[in-house]
């Protein structure tokens, strides 16, 4: 049975429980997950992850190998770094994006399939070099 609130909760729990293991390799610590719109003026922590369930594609329902019906969702993740020198922020942006790719390619339980469709890095945000963002667009196939 489809439960969007539970899906969101499962994704947050998965990131909270596993992402730090990948970030440790790059000496990046203390991220905060935000289930809010991307507000750079309000949230000023060093490392925020914003999650946006922006697209549910009901027209892309299909049957899986075991005859269960699945639906595609698109989820956007914004990894926001700030409060450091621009060269350090660039390193943190690229390293946290690498760690996020590794995390999303690990075994997941909240979707039948997960595909990273795109990654866009922004090294100057709102006219400042003191904020950098990695935007991931991910497709999830969820059994319904």
N, C-alpha and C positions, 0 to 999 in steps of 0.2 A: 504494500500500500504506500502510495506517495505521500510524504510528509516533508514539506519544504523547510519547516522550522527544525525538524530533526536532522535533515541533510546539512543545513547550515551549522548546527551544533556539532555534528560529526566531523565536519571539515575543520572547524575551529579546534576541537579537541585533538584531532590528528596533528595539526600544526603545533599546538602547544606542547604535545607530548614528544614530538619527534624532530622538529626543526632545529632546536638547539644542538642536537647531536651532530648535525651537518655544519652548523655555524662555528662550533668549537675549533674546527680545523683552521679557520680564518681569524680566530680571536675576536669574534663578534658576539656580543652578549646583550641581554636585556631588551628584547623586542616586545612590543605591545600590539595586540590585535584589536583593530577597530571595526566594528560593524556599523559604520557611520559613513557619511559621504566624505570624500577627500577634502578635508578642510585644513589647509596648511597654516592658517592663522590661529586656529583654535588648539590644535594638537602639536605641541612643540618638543616632544620627546626625541631623543637621538635616533630611534629606530621604531617606526610605526608600520604596521601592515594593515592596509585597508582592504576589505573584501566587499565586492559588489556583485550581487546576483542580478545581473542586468538583462539577461536574455534567457527565456525559456522557449524552446522551439517545439511547439506541440505538433507541427507538421512532420517532424522527423522521427515519429515513433516507428519502431521496427521490432521484429521478433528475434530473440537471441537463439543460440544453438540449442538451448534446452526449452525452447518454445515459450519463453517468458517475454512479455512485452517490455521494451525499454524506451526511454525518452531522453532527448539530448538537452543539456543545459550548458549555457556559457557562463563562466564565472571569471570575473576580473580581479586580479590581486595587484595592489600597488605597494611596493616596498619603498618606503620613504626614509631617507637618511638626511640628517642635518646636524648642525652644531659642531662643525669641525672644519679644518682647512680643506680647500677644494680638492687637492690631490689625495688626501686621506678619504674624502667622501667618494671619490671616483673608485678607489680601491675597494672600499666597503660595498659600494653599489654592485660592482662586478663580482665580488666574492659572495655576497649574499644572494645574488641572482644565480650563480653557479650552484650554491648550496640548495636553493629552492628548486632548481631543475633536478638535482639528485633526489631531493625529498619527494617530488611529484612522480619520479620514475621508480620509486620504491613500491613495495606491496601496499596497496590501499584496500580498505574494506568498505568505503562509503560509495563506491561506484564500480560498475562492471568494466569500464574502460575510462582512462583519463588520457587526454592528448593535449600537450602544450601547443596551441595553434600559433601563438606569436609572443614575442618579447620585444618591447621597445624601451630603450634606456634614454632618459632625459638628464643631461648633465648641467643644464641651466634651467631653473624653474622660477617663474615669476620675476625674471630679470636678475636673479641672484645666483651666484655660484656656491652658496652655502646650503643648498637643498638639491638633492638628486633623487630620481625616482626610476625604478624598474617597474614597468607595467607588463604583467602576464595576462594573456587571454587563454583560458583553459576550457576545453570541452569535456563534459562528463556525460557518459551514458549511464543512466540510472534505471534499474529494474522497477517497473510499476505493477 
